[in-house]
Amino acid sequence: MSSNEEGHIYNLTEEQKLILREYWNALFEYFTVEVDYSKCTTDEERAKERQKVIEGKLHKRSRMNLDNSCDDGVSSDMENLQLGDSTNQINVDPVNGLLSPNVDANSSTPITLSTSNLSSSSPNSPSLTPKLGSRSPKLGAKKDKRSSFKGFLRRKSNSNIAGNNDSAANDSPCGSPPYSYNTPYYKGLSEIKLDNENILESMKEEFFYMMSCDEPDSVALRFLRARKWNVNRAIKMTTACLQWRIEWNVRALLEIGEQGIDEEVFKSGKAFIFGKDKENRPLSYVRVRNHNKNTVPLFESEKFTMFLLETGRLSIKPPVEMCSIVFDLTDFSMNNMDYPYVKFVLHCLQNYYPECLGVCLIVNAPWIFMGCWKIIKPLLDPVVSAKVRFIKSEEMKEYINEDQLMKIYGGTNSYEYNYIPPSSEDIEMEKKNKGNDNPEKFKRIEEWRQVIKEYEDITKEWIKKYEMLDKQLRAESADKADSLLKVEKGRGNSNNTSLESIPIDNKDELLQEANKIDKDRKAIGEKHKRAFNKLIPYLYTRTYYQRVKTFDYITEEELDEVQKQLSMNQ
């Protein structure tokens, strides 16, 4: 992260701080269910009214394409997800509250996607009746010049090869997992409930899970910067990201780790994490020649990519907030060009991991790739596109120090990727840590959830205490041309805040009280990082990178150092 970049927790302007408070306020409002029962006379009517409110909050498509460049007009699995009536779910097994409608979480038998399986016959089971591949009428009516290109992308999918015959994988829209995907192996955080009482609470918990040991405000600011400080668009992007993470059950993916992905994908060496660039950002290498679209099932590649994205994200140590990618196109051929896979990767990076990319180096691109680039570039956000650099191997030293650069690229580091699978002892240790009979695991989970509640309460108090000060600042900035808070004529104020100048008699005293709450809030944010750090052994599986000591998850000592640096900057 460059020291002159704006909009980070250590260099926020007063206007950006105000917008950050509005973001948190809008996010907590999203997670809150307020239902008008005045016209309801029966329990059934009240349940339906509540369901209507919740479904109104959920995105019709969890894979948001704000620029529509990847939109193939197919609705999300969640569009037709029928939330179960909470009054009929008192005795429901937790597994049946999951997005994946598996009857038995411990069963290794994949579900056959028939009407009888998707429609629950038990009165005590939640109704999960998604219609696979259904088309939104509104979207289906839109036919533009991109339609032939979208069809081309779908035709290029390697769904006919061995391992890709799962009807769920074929029928579900691009970027969606099949319904038997990522069934939790253990009780705990990977059991994500989607009934009326829990869906929004599950999304809120996913937000705090997503931030891991990062500063809560740092995660919020990623979405705000990605959406140019527009609170409404940032909230829309955030909640779509959370739905997507729940749809894939990222928690279960990290919980089972490498054991849930085909070992041959890791052995291929087509993607791995090693070293740092000159900005101290972790580097992810992609050797495109090792990926063959005709031999690797698309879904396995998608799972591997998600696992690598999450692992790479966890390798980022504050105050660094980004990582960089090296695409090695040496010996590239058209057998390596997998358009559906590229589409999936780009969409994930742009929409679900915002502001995480430092620079993208495309190394040794042959002339044949330039035709592919003409197809890929329109799919990129202009901000992402501006970070792409086409270079030769010998130019890599401009971005990466020699001691961090492998010898094959002209550096002095002797590292070579050679995948080492987990040993039987490693696997047994993971089972012991994550086991359903481990009381320490559930103790840590409850401690973490309590800290989330504390953080939510102090954040709401923080927002309330600054309310008058923020109204005054908005009124003062409304007519300033260069202000983030200016009101554009004809559009109004997106946050519906009164623009009347409000005199504050006790401003100094109010500001002092607000600063005190701000300080307390930061302390609880630090407490959240510590609580989650203690949870890591029970949530994440140790990976190849821990086994060969490439990098480890953040330690208590590193958290102490980060806190010291933040205190100095602030």
KOLNUVO-179246 format. One line per 3 residues: number of its first residue (from 1); their letters; for each residue z, x, y of C-alpha. Coordinates in steps of 0.2 Angstrom, whole numbers, plus 5000, padded with zeros to 4 digits. Example, Ala and Ser with C-alpha at 12.3 -4.5 7.8 and 13.67 -1.06 7.14 Angstrom:
BEGIN
1> as> 5039/5062/4978 | 5036/5068/4995
This chain:
BEGIN
1> mss> 5000/5000/5000 | 4995/5007/5016 | 5009/5009/5029
4> nee> 4998/5001/5043 | 4995/4985/5033 | 5003/4969/5042
7> ghi> 5011/4954/5034 | 5023/4963/5023 | 5042/4960/5022
10> ynl> 5046/4976/5032 | 5034/4973/5046 | 5033/4954/5049
13> tee> 5031/4947/5066 | 5041/4932/5072 | 5026/4920/5070
16> qkl> 5024/4927/5052 | 5042/4924/5048 | 5041/4906/5054
19> ilr> 5026/4903/5043 | 5035/4911/5029 | 5050/4898/5031
22> eyw> 5037/4884/5032 | 5029/4890/5016 | 5046/4890/5007
25> nal> 5050/4873/5014 | 5034/4866/5008 | 5036/4874/4991
28> fey> 5053/4866/4988 | 5047/4850/4994 | 5033/4851/4981
31> ftv> 5045/4853/4967 | 5056/4838/4973 | 5052/4821/4967
34> evd> 5055/4807/4979 | 5051/4789/4972 | 5051/4773/4981
37> ysk> 5058/4761/4968 | 5059/4746/4980 | 5045/4736/4972
40> ctt> 5051/4740/4954 | 5061/4728/4944 | 5061/4735/4927
43> dee> 5064/4752/4919 | 5046/4753/4913 | 5040/4750/4931
46> rak> 5052/4763/4938 | 5046/4776/4925 | 5027/4772/4929
49> erq> 5031/4774/4947 | 5039/4791/4945 | 5025/4796/4933
52> kvi> 5012/4791/4947 | 5021/4802/4960 | 5022/4817/4949
55> egk> 5004/4816/4943 | 4999/4815/4962 | 5007/4832/4964
58> lhk> 4998/4840/4950 | 4981/4848/4953 | 4966/4839/4945
61> rsr> 4960/4856/4940 | 4973/4869/4937 | 4959/4882/4938
64> mnl> 4957/4881/4957 | 4940/4887/4964 | 4943/4887/4982
67> dns> 4926/4894/4986 | 4918/4884/4972 | 4908/4899/4966
70> cdd> 4914/4898/4949 | 4915/4879/4948 | 4906/4872/4933
73> gvs> 4911/4854/4936 | 4922/4852/4921 | 4939/4845/4923
76> sdm> 4955/4854/4918 | 4965/4850/4902 | 4979/4844/4914
79> enl> 4968/4831/4922 | 4969/4819/4908 | 4986/4825/4902
82> qlg> 4997/4809/4901 | 5015/4813/4905 | 5027/4805/4893
85> dst> 5039/4792/4899 | 5056/4801/4901 | 5065/4786/4895
88> nqi> 5058/4788/4878 | 5061/4807/4877 | 5080/4808/4876
91> nvd> 5080/4814/4858 | 5063/4824/4859 | 5063/4841/4851
94> pvn> 5060/4854/4864 | 5044/4860/4856 | 5036/4843/4858
97> gll> 5038/4844/4877 | 5026/4859/4878 | 5009/4859/4884
100> spn> 5003/4864/4867 | 5005/4848/4857 | 5010/4857/4841
103> vda> 5021/4847/4829 | 5030/4862/4822 | 5033/4877/4833
106> nss> 5036/4888/4818 | 5020/4883/4809 | 5007/4895/4807
109> tpi> 4994/4882/4803 | 4982/4878/4818 | 4981/4860/4824
112> tls> 4965/4851/4820 | 4960/4842/4836 | 4958/4825/4830
115> tsn> 4963/4809/4839 | 4978/4806/4827 | 4985/4823/4831
118> lss> 4983/4822/4850 | 4990/4804/4851 | 5008/4804/4846
121> ssp> 5013/4789/4835 | 5031/4792/4837 | 5040/4782/4850
124> nsp> 5051/4797/4854 | 5037/4809/4856 | 5029/4813/4873
127> slt> 5011/4807/4875 | 4999/4822/4876 | 4982/4815/4876
130> pkl> 4970/4827/4885 | 4952/4823/4883 | 4943/4840/4880
133> gsr> 4929/4844/4891 | 4929/4828/4900 | 4920/4828/4917
136> spk> 4927/4823/4933 | 4916/4809/4940 | 4917/4817/4958
139> lga> 4912/4834/4952 | 4900/4828/4939 | 4890/4820/4953
142> kkd> 4888/4836/4962 | 4872/4845/4957 | 4867/4860/4967
145> krs> 4856/4876/4965 | 4870/4884/4955 | 4869/4873/4941
148> sfk> 4856/4882/4931 | 4866/4898/4934 | 4882/4890/4927
151> gfl> 4873/4884/4912 | 4867/4902/4909 | 4885/4908/4910
154> rrk> 4890/4895/4896 | 4875/4899/4886 | 4879/4917/4886
157> sns> 4896/4914/4878 | 4899/4922/4862 | 4906/4907/4854
160> nia> 4895/4908/4838 | 4903/4925/4832 | 4917/4926/4819
163> gnn> 4933/4921/4826 | 4926/4910/4839 | 4924/4895/4829
166> dsa> 4940/4886/4835 | 4934/4869/4841 | 4948/4870/4854
169> and> 4941/4886/4861 | 4923/4879/4862 | 4927/4862/4869
172> spc> 4940/4867/4882 | 4933/4872/4899 | 4931/4891/4904
175> gsp> 4947/4899/4907 | 4958/4886/4897 | 4966/4891/4881
178> pys> 4965/4880/4865 | 4979/4868/4862 | 4986/4878/4848
181> ynt> 4988/4893/4859 | 5004/4902/4862 | 5017/4891/4853
184> pyy> 5034/4899/4857 | 5041/4910/4843 | 5058/4909/4850
187> kgl> 5069/4896/4859 | 5072/4900/4877 | 5061/4902/4892
190> sei> 5045/4901/4883 | 5049/4883/4879 | 5040/4874/4894
193> kld> 5043/4856/4895 | 5030/4844/4903 | 5039/4827/4903
196> nen> 5042/4817/4918 | 5059/4825/4921 | 5055/4843/4919
199> ile> 5037/4847/4924 | 5040/4851/4942 | 5056/4860/4937
202> smk> 5046/4870/4925 | 5034/4875/4938 | 5048/4880/4950
205> eef> 5055/4891/4936 | 5038/4899/4933 | 5037/4904/4951
208> fym> 5053/4914/4949 | 5048/4921/4932 | 5032/4926/4940
211> msc> 5040/4937/4953 | 5050/4946/4940 | 5060/4960/4949
214> dep> 5050/4959/4965 | 5056/4953/4982 | 5054/4934/4982
217> dsv> 5047/4934/4999 | 5034/4948/4994 | 5027/4936/4981
220> alr> 5026/4921/4994 | 5018/4933/5006 | 5004/4937/4994
223> flr> 4998/4919/4994 | 5000/4918/5013 | 4990/4933/5016
226> ark> 4977/4928/5003 | 4975/4911/5013 | 4975/4918/5030
229> wnv> 4993/4912/5034 | 4988/4894/5031 | 5003/4886/5023
232> nra> 4994/4871/5015 | 4981/4882/5007 | 4994/4894/5001
235> ikm> 5004/4881/4993 | 4989/4874/4985 | 4984/4891/4978
238> tta> 5002/4894/4972 | 5005/4878/4963 | 4987/4880/4955
241> clq> 4993/4897/4949 | 5009/4890/4942 | 4999/4876/4932
244> wri> 4987/4889/4925 | 5002/4901/4920 | 5010/4886/4911
247> ewn> 4993/4881/4903 | 4992/4898/4896 | 5011/4899/4893
250> vra> 5011/4917/4900 | 5030/4918/4895 | 5026/4916/4876
253> lle> 5011/4929/4878 | 5023/4942/4885 | 5037/4937/4873
256> ige> 5026/4941/4857 | 5017/4955/4866 | 5004/4965/4856
259> qgi> 5008/4956/4840 | 4999/4941/4847 | 4983/4950/4850
262> dee> 4970/4957/4838 | 4975/4975/4836 | 4957/4981/4835
265> vfk> 4955/4976/4854 | 4969/4988/4858 | 4961/5002/4847
268> sgk> 4944/5000/4855 | 4951/5008/4871 | 4941/4997/4882
271> afi> 4955/4995/4894 | 4971/5004/4897 | 4983/5009/4911
274> fgk> 4986/5027/4916 | 4991/5037/4932 | 4991/5032/4950
277> dke> 4979/5034/4964 | 4982/5043/4981 | 4991/5027/4988
280> nrp> 5003/5028/4973 | 4995/5012/4965 | 4994/5011/4946
283> lsy> 4977/5013/4939 | 4969/5002/4926 | 4954/5010/4917
286> vrv> 4940/4999/4910 | 4927/5008/4898 | 4914/4995/4898
289> rnh> 4904/5004/4884 | 4918/5000/4872 | 4916/4981/4874
292> nkn> 4903/4972/4864 | 4901/4954/4867 | 4893/4951/4850
295> tvp> 4908/4957/4840 | 4923/4952/4850 | 4928/4934/4851
298> lfe> 4929/4928/4870 | 4946/4921/4868 | 4953/4937/4861
301> sek> 4946/4946/4876 | 4954/4933/4888 | 4971/4935/4879
304> ftm> 4970/4954/4880 | 4965/4953/4899 | 4980/4942/4903
307> fll> 4991/4953/4894 | 4984/4969/4903 | 4985/4960/4920
310> etg> 5003/4955/4917 | 5008/4973/4910 | 4999/4981/4925
313> rls> 5008/4969/4937 | 5025/4975/4929 | 5020/4993/4931
316> ikp> 5019/4991/4950 | 5035/4997/4957 | 5041/4992/4975
319> pve> 5037/4996/4989 | 5020/4997/4981 | 5012/4980/4979
322> mcs> 4995/4983/4972 | 4986/4992/4958 | 4968/4999/4957
325> ivf> 4954/4997/4944 | 4942/5010/4938 | 4926/5003/4929
328> dlt> 4918/5017/4919 | 4900/5012/4916 | 4895/5028/4907
331> dfs> 4883/5023/4893 | 4882/5005/4899 | 4870/4993/4890
334> mnn> 4867/4975/4891 | 4877/4972/4875 | 4892/4976/4885
337> mdy> 4888/4964/4899 | 4898/4948/4895 | 4896/4936/4909
340> pyv> 4909/4922/4903 | 4921/4936/4901 | 4917/4944/4918
343> kfv> 4919/4926/4926 | 4936/4924/4918 | 4942/4941/4924
346> lhc> 4936/4939/4942 | 4943/4921/4943 | 4960/4927/4937
349> lqn> 4961/4942/4949 | 4956/4931/4964 | 4965/4915/4961
352> yyp> 4981/4920/4951 | 4985/4938/4956 | 4981/4937/4975
355> ecl> 4983/4953/4985 | 4986/4964/4970 | 4970/4974/4970
358> gvc> 4970/4990/4980 | 4952/4997/4977 | 4939/4994/4963
361> liv> 4930/5010/4958 | 4913/5007/4948 | 4909/5024/4941
364> nap> 4892/5030/4935 | 4883/5013/4936 | 4866/5015/4929
367> wif> 4851/5006/4937 | 4851/4992/4924 | 4868/4987/4930
370> mgc> 4862/4983/4947 | 4853/4968/4941 | 4870/4962/4934
373> wki> 4878/4966/4950 | 4867/4954/4960 | 4874/4940/4949
376> ikp> 4892/4946/4949 | 4893/4949/4968 | 4891/4931/4974
379> lld> 4906/4926/4963 | 4918/4938/4973 | 4928/4934/4987
382> pvv> 4922/4944/5003 | 4940/4952/5003 | 4938/4958/4985
385> sak> 4920/4963/4987 | 4925/4974/5002 | 4936/4984/4990
388> vrf> 4922/4989/4978 | 4916/5007/4978 | 4901/5013/4968
391> iks> 4904/5032/4965 | 4900/5046/4952 | 4913/5054/4941
394> eem> 4914/5069/4953 | 4919/5058/4968 | 4934/5051/4959
397> key> 4945/5065/4966 | 4943/5057/4983 | 4953/5043/4977
400> ine> 4964/5051/4963 | 4974/5067/4964 | 4968/5080/4950
403> dql> 4985/5079/4941 | 4983/5060/4939 | 4965/5061/4934
406> mki> 4960/5064/4916 | 4950/5079/4911 | 4935/5069/4906
409> ygg> 4934/5064/4924 | 4936/5081/4931 | 4955/5081/4933
412> tns> 4968/5092/4926 | 4978/5079/4916 | 4976/5081/4897
415> yey> 4980/5062/4893 | 4969/5053/4881 | 4971/5035/4876
418> nyi> 4975/5033/4858 | 4983/5017/4853 | 4999/5018/4843
421> pps> 5004/5001/4836 | 5023/4996/4835 | 5032/5002/4820
424> sed> 5042/4990/4809 | 5058/4996/4817 | 5051/4991/4834
427> iem> 5046/4974/4828 | 5063/4971/4820 | 5072/4976/4836
430> ekk> 5061/4964/4846 | 5066/4950/4834 | 5084/4954/4835
433> nkg> 5084/4954/4855 | 5074/4938/4856 | 5081/4929/4841
436> ndn> 5088/4911/4842 | 5105/4917/4836 | 5107/4930/4850
439> pek> 5120/4923/4862 | 5118/4937/4874 | 5100/4931/4877
442> fkr> 5105/4914/4882 | 5119/4920/4893 | 5107/4930/4903
445> iee> 5095/4916/4904 | 5109/4904/4911 | 5115/4918/4923
448> wrq> 5097/4920/4930 | 5095/4901/4932 | 5111/4900/4942
451> vik> 5104/4914/4954 | 5088/4904/4956 | 5099/4889/4961
454> eye> 5109/4900/4973 | 5093/4907/4981 | 5085/4889/4983
457> dit> 5101/4883/4992 | 5103/4898/5004 | 5084/4897/5007
460> kew> 5085/4879/5012 | 5100/4883/5023 | 5090/4897/5031
463> ikk> 5076/4885/5035 | 5088/4873/5042 | 5097/4885/5053
466> yem> 5080/4892/5061 | 5073/4874/5063 | 5076/4873/5082
469> ldk> 5071/4891/5085 | 5055/4888/5075 | 5051/4873/5085
472> qlr> 5053/4882/5101 | 5042/4896/5095 | 5028/4884/5090
475> aes> 5028/4876/5107 | 5027/4892/5116 | 5013/4898/5104
478> adk> 5003/4883/5103 | 4990/4887/5117 | 4989/4906/5114
481> ads> 4972/4910/5108 | 4978/4925/5097 | 4993/4916/5089
484> llk> 4994/4911/5071 | 5003/4896/5077 | 4989/4890/5089
487> vek> 4984/4872/5087 | 4966/4869/5085 | 4959/4854/5094
490> grg> 4953/4840/5083 | 4963/4847/5068 | 4981/4845/5074
493> nsn> 4996/4855/5068 | 4994/4857/5049 | 5013/4857/5048
496> nts> 5016/4841/5058 | 5029/4849/5069 | 5033/4843/5086
499> les> 5025/4854/5100 | 5037/4848/5114 | 5047/4863/5121
502> ipi> 5065/4861/5116 | 5078/4869/5127 | 5092/4878/5117
505> dnk> 5108/4879/5126 | 5117/4890/5113 | 5102/4901/5108
508> del> 5111/4917/5106 | 5125/4910/5095 | 5112/4900/5085
511> lqe> 5102/4916/5082 | 5117/4926/5077 | 5121/4912/5064
514> ank> 5103/4912/5058 | 5103/4931/5056 | 5119/4930/5046
517> idk> 5111/4918/5034 | 5095/4928/5033 | 5106/4943/5028
520> drk> 5115/4933/5015 | 5098/4927/5008 | 5092/4944/5006
523> aig> 5108/4949/4996 | 5105/4934/4984 | 5086/4939/4983
526> ekh> 5093/4956/4977 | 5104/4948/4965 | 5089/4939/4958
529> kra> 5080/4955/4955 | 5096/4962/4946 | 5098/4946/4935
532> fnk> 5080/4946/4930 | 5081/4965/4926 | 5095/4961/4914
535> lip> 5084/4948/4905 | 5069/4959/4902 | 5074/4965/4885
538> yly> 5075/4947/4879 | 5058/4941/4888 | 5046/4956/4887
541> trt> 5040/4965/4872 | 5040/4984/4874 | 5022/4989/4874
544> yyq> 5011/5005/4870 | 5015/5011/4887 | 5034/5012/4884
547> rvk> 5031/5019/4867 | 5021/5034/4873 | 5031/5034/4890
550> tfd> 5016/5031/4901 | 5028/5020/4912 | 5043/5009/4909
553> yit> 5049/4993/4917 | 5059/4995/4933 | 5077/5002/4931
556> eee> 5093/4998/4940 | 5092/5016/4948 | 5074/5012/4954
559> lde> 5080/4995/4961 | 5094/5004/4971 | 5081/5016/4978
562> vqk> 5069/5001/4983 | 5084/4993/4992 | 5088/5008/5001
565> qls> 5070/5010/5007 | 5070/4992/5013 | 5086/4994/5022
568> mnq> 5079/5009/5032 | 5063/5000/5036 | 5072/4984/5042
